[in-house]
Amino acid sequence: MTAGDATEIAGTLAKRRDVLAALFEGPVRKRTLVEELGVPRTTLDRGVRELVDHGLAERVDGGSGRR
């Protein structure tokens, strides 16, 4: 990992800490996160994608996440 990578990951953590904190509790549906965090779905999608890209979260298709 380069210093630039570390800086980018730190920036993502700072911007997406609310999303990461909600995911820390376990799987959750996007709709629930949108409601809990009060953000547009596009913003949530972008945030989750950034966390996944940096290996800080993972997508799970289907299942029964927190509702």
C-alpha positions as CSV (number, residue, x, y, z in Angstrom):
1,M,0.0,0.0,0.0
2,T,1.3,3.4,-0.9
3,A,1.0,6.6,1.0
4,G,-1.5,7.8,-1.7
5,D,-3.6,4.6,-1.2
6,A,-3.7,5.2,2.6
7,T,-4.7,8.8,2.1
8,E,-7.5,7.8,-0.2
9,I,-8.8,5.2,2.2
10,A,-8.7,7.6,5.1
11,G,-10.7,10.1,3.0
12,T,-13.3,7.5,2.2
13,L,-13.5,6.5,5.9
14,A,-14.0,10.2,6.9
15,K,-16.7,10.7,4.2
16,R,-18.5,7.4,4.7
17,R,-18.3,6.9,8.4
18,D,-22.1,6.9,8.9
19,V,-22.6,4.3,6.3
20,L,-19.8,2.1,7.7
21,A,-21.1,2.5,11.3
22,A,-24.6,1.3,10.1
23,L,-23.0,-1.6,8.3
24,F,-21.0,-2.6,11.3
25,E,-24.2,-3.8,13.0
26,G,-24.6,-6.4,10.3
27,P,-26.3,-6.8,6.9
28,V,-28.9,-4.2,6.1
29,R,-31.1,-3.4,3.1
30,K,-30.3,-0.3,1.1
31,R,-33.8,1.0,1.6
32,T,-33.3,0.8,5.4
33,L,-29.9,2.7,5.2
34,V,-31.5,5.4,3.0
35,E,-34.2,5.9,5.6
36,E,-31.9,5.7,8.7
37,L,-29.2,8.0,7.2
38,G,-31.6,10.4,5.4
39,V,-29.5,10.3,2.2
40,P,-30.6,9.9,-1.4
41,R,-30.2,6.3,-2.8
42,T,-27.6,7.5,-5.3
43,T,-25.4,8.9,-2.5
44,L,-25.7,5.7,-0.6
45,D,-24.8,3.7,-3.7
46,R,-21.7,5.8,-4.2
47,G,-20.7,5.5,-0.6
48,V,-21.1,1.7,-0.5
49,R,-19.2,1.3,-3.7
50,E,-16.3,3.3,-2.3
51,L,-16.2,1.2,0.8
52,V,-16.4,-2.0,-1.2
53,D,-13.7,-0.8,-3.6
54,H,-11.3,-0.3,-0.6
55,G,-12.2,-3.7,1.0
56,L,-14.0,-2.0,3.9
57,A,-17.4,-3.6,3.2
58,E,-18.9,-6.3,1.0
59,R,-22.1,-6.6,-1.0
60,V,-24.4,-9.5,-0.2
61,D,-27.2,-10.2,-2.7
62,G,-30.5,-11.3,-1.3
63,G,-30.6,-12.5,2.3
64,S,-32.5,-10.9,5.1
65,G,-30.7,-7.9,6.3
66,R,-31.9,-5.5,9.0
67,R,-35.2,-4.0,7.9
